[in-house]
Amino acid sequence: MSISPKMALLDEYALVARALSAPARLMLLEQMAQGERGVEALAEKAGLTVANCSQHLQQLRRTGLVTSRRDGKAVIYRLTDTKTLELMDLMRVVAERNLAQVGRILRGLSGGEDAPEPISRDQLATRLAEGSVTVLDIRPADEFAIGHIPGAVNATVTEIEGIIATLDPSAEIVAYCRGPYCIYAHRAVATLRKYGFNARRLEGGFPEWREDGRAIRSMS
């Protein structure tokens, strides 16, 4: 029996949904949103074996979510386009609206309280131009080196308490990290607010800021 055109289309759409159904693949997409990386680096970041990482990457490539290029013997992967970022964020929005467990996890990251509303990228750009905000990049140093918001201070979650004395208590502090699934900024904001700082996280993260076409800096 031949399949109808609609069912054929739905089957193709379902391939994308299945590609996104594994937490490990979402972690890999989050990493590639920071910048292109080789298989070994992605495996290390995601806590996978190289063989397992390669299998997940092949699944993502078959559905067109990522693409690759060769650099000598190495295979370098990156997101195919920004629509993947939008899809990842939409999944987050739907989950936060409809899954109670997501809300409980996020409140736990915020010290048992509802986190303050995130600041938009437009609002942050205005505050940066005014010089009225301190921006913290909570990602690991290697990701910060690839690219970051100009003027941002790099400090991981475990380093926040060590830089408390260097922060202006009268300034608003905005923390950002990897994007829609990153929890570093939630934890950083909770720590800063515990010490009395006016802290919020950025809506989205570095990849969304970059894809807006806004200025970025790199260490290279």
N, C-alpha and C positions, 0 to 999 in steps of 0.2 A: 504494500500500500504506500503510495507516495505521500510525503508530508506536505502540508499546506504551507504557503509562503509565510503566513503569520507564525505558525509553529516553528518554522525554520529560523525566523528572526528571533523569536523568544528563546530558542535553544542557544543561539549565539550570545544573546544578552546574558543568559544564565552562566555562560562560560566566564564572563567577567565577574559575576557575583561569586562563583566558586573560587576564582583566583584570589578574591579578597576574604575568603572564609577562614584563613589560617592566621592566627596571631603572629606567627613568625614572618609571614609575608607582609603583614602590615608594618612590622618593625623594619623590614628591609626597605619598604617604600619610604618610611620616615627617614631612614638614613640617606637614601638617594635624593630625597628632597633637599638635603644640605649641600649636596654636590656629588658629582660622579665618583664612583669608587670601584676598586677591583674586588674580585670575589673574596680573597683572603681578608681584606679589610672589613668587608661587609659581614663575613662570617664571625670575625672577632667581635664586632660591634653588637651583633644580634645574639651572641652566645651559641652559635651553631658550629657544627663541623663543616669543613669546606665542601664535602660531598653533599651534605644535607642542604647547605646554602645554595649550591649549584642547582639542585633539583627545584628548590623554590623559585630561583631566578628564571629557570627555564619555563616554569608555569606562568610566571608574570610576563615573560617575553612572548609566549604563545598567544596571550590575550592582548598583546599590544600595549600593556601598561608600562613596560620598560623597553629600552633598546640598548644595544651594546656596540662596542667597537674594540678593535685589537690594538694594543700598544706593545709591540714586540710579541712576547709569548703570553702576556697578560690580557685578560678580557675585562674591559671597563664597562660598568653598567651605569645608566642614568634613567630618570623618568622620561617618558616619551614626550609628554607635554604637560602644561599646567592644569589641564582638565582632571588629571589624576588627583592633584591636590584638592581641587574643588569637590571631587567625589568623596575623598577621605573626610573632608570637613563636614559634608552633608551627612555621612554616616554617623559622625560624632553628634551632630545636632539631633538626628532622629533618635539615637540611643539615649541622649540626655533627657529628651522629652518623654520617652516612653518606657524606659527601663529604670525602675526604682533603685536597683542595685548600683547603677552608675552614679546616681545622686548620693547614695550612701558612701561610695568610695571617694568621690570628690570632696564631700564634707569631712571625711577622715583626713584627707590630705591638707585640709584647711583648719585642722585642729578641732574638728567637731562643729564648726560654724559654717554658715553659708558664706562663700567667698564674695568679696566685693565685685561689682560688675567690671569686666575688663575694659581697658581703654582702647579706643579704635586706633587704627594706624594713622588716620588723618589727624586725630587729636594729638597723638604722640609727635607727629611731624611738626605741628604748630608749637608744641611745648619745647621741642628741640630748637626750633628757630628762635624762640624767646629766651632760651637758656634757663628755663624754669624747672627742669626735670633731670633726675639722675637715672640713667638707663643701665640695667644689669643684664648681661648675657650669661645665662646659667648653664650653657652647654659646655662640654669638655673643651680643653684648649685647642685640640686639633680641629674641631669643627669651627671654633671661633676664628682660627687662623685662615680657614678657607674663605670666610666672609662673615661680616657682622655689621650691625648698624653703626654708623659713624659716631664716635664719642662714647660708645658702650664700654663698660668695665666688665671684664671677664672674671667671674667667680662662680664655681660650682656650688651646689647645695651644701656640701660639707665645708666649704670655705666661707660661707656667709657670715657666721658668727665672728670669724677672724677679721673681717673688714668693717664690722659695725662701727668701730671708733673712727673710721675714715669717712663715714657718710654724714652728710649734712642733715640734721634732724628736722630742719624746716623745709626741706625740699621734698617734692613728690618723687617717689621711686617707682619706676616701671621695670618689671622683670619680664624677660621673654626667653623662649627656648626653641625647640625644634619644629613646633607646629601643632596641629590639632590634637595629637595623641600624647604629647610630651607632658609629664607631670612635674618636671623640675621647677617651673615657674610657680605652680601652685604651692609647692613646699617652700620655696624662697619667700613668697609673699607672706605665708603663715608665720615663718620665722621673723621676718622684719616687723610684722604687725605685733608680734609678741613683745618686741622691744619698743613699741610705741611709734614706729614709723608709718607715714601715710604711703602705703605700698599697694600697688595693683599690678596685675599682669597684663601683657599686651594681648589683644585679640589676634589669634593666629600666632605666628612666630616668625623667625627669620625668613623661611622660604616664601611666605606670603608677602612679607615686606619687599623682598627682592623682586618677586613676580609683579608687584605693583609698578615696577620701574623706578623705585626710590633708590637714593644713593646708598651704596654699601662700601665697606673697606675690607681689604684682605691683608694678610701678613706677608704675602709673597712679593 
